Amino acid sequence: MAKETFGERLKDLRAEKGLTQVALASELNIDKSTIAKYETDKIEPSISMLIVIVKYFGVSADYMLGLLD
């Protein structure tokens, strides 16, 4: 089975917290459209944004990047 993409993992984490894309965007101080693009794998976050995301969700960068399950 293929590993989940960054976008799929982000969407799952967001859903687990019960957040909308708008709410997560507000928490991360970015546009809702950016969250939507991350979740559909149209764009990838910068390293600095990846750090913000993993700290917010309490997961590792390796997990978000699909290096760990």
N, C-alpha and C positions, 0 to 999 in steps of 0.2 A: 504494500500500500504506500502511496506517495505521502511524503511528509506534508504537513500543513504549511501553507505559505505564511509569511509575516502577516499579511492582511487577514487571513483566516484566524490566526492566533489572536490578533488584536481584537477582532470582532467577538471572538469567544470570551476574552477577558472582559471586554466592555459589557457584554450581555450578562456575565456572571455578577458584575457589580450593579446590574440593573440600570445602566446609564444609556441614554440616547447618544447619538453622534453629536448632537448640539451640546449636551451636558459634558461629554468628554472633551470636546473642543474647548469649552469654557475652562475646564479644569487645567488643560494643558496650554491655554492661552494661544490657541491657533484657530484657524477657520474651520467650520464644519465641513466645508468642501475638501479640506486637506484630509480629515479623518476618512471621509468617503473614498478618496483616492487611495489612501493607505489600505483600507479594507478591501478594495477591489484590485489591489496590486498594480494600480496605474502608476504610482510613484512609491518610492521608498524614503523613509525618513533620513535626515542627516544624522551623523553620529551623535551630535549634541542632542537632537530630539529623541533619538533612540535611548539615550541615557535618561532623559526625562521620563519617557514611557516606562522603561523597566523599573525605575525608582517608584513611579506612581503605582504600578501594579505589583511591585514586590517580586518580580521574576528576573531571571538572568537574561543578559543579552544573548547568550548561547541559545536559550529556549526560544526567544523571539525570532532568532535567525534560523531556527530549525536544526540547530546542531545537537540539541538535546530534546528528549521527549518530556 
